[in-house]
């Protein structure tokens, strides 16, 4: 349906251009020239759009792979006989199956926020230094 609609619009625009240029070249010559120009322009635009989407997709894929690489850790089974590398995420349950002992185990992640502070005023820092002397 979309292709048919595009062909109808292209034909109508070509006919309008051909009516306008019929005194210079003739109706059918102008019609064919306008139709071919629109087809080539449409092909160039769609090719550009596809290549742009592929570039965005490749960039997104590389960012996803980078995030997965940062989430990879070595996990050791509580039995102590199996150690493997996998991705662990803090917001989901990280449940694993041990291939050696056959048990399931869960890895909990705790995130503890720590406030980092620095002296705001240099006068406060100099007063602290004087007291230490």
Beta strands, then each sheet from edge to edge (+ up, - down):
strand 1: 72-76
strand 2: 83-87
strand 3: 94-97
strand 4: 104-107
sheet 1: 1+ 2-
sheet 2: 3+ 4-
end
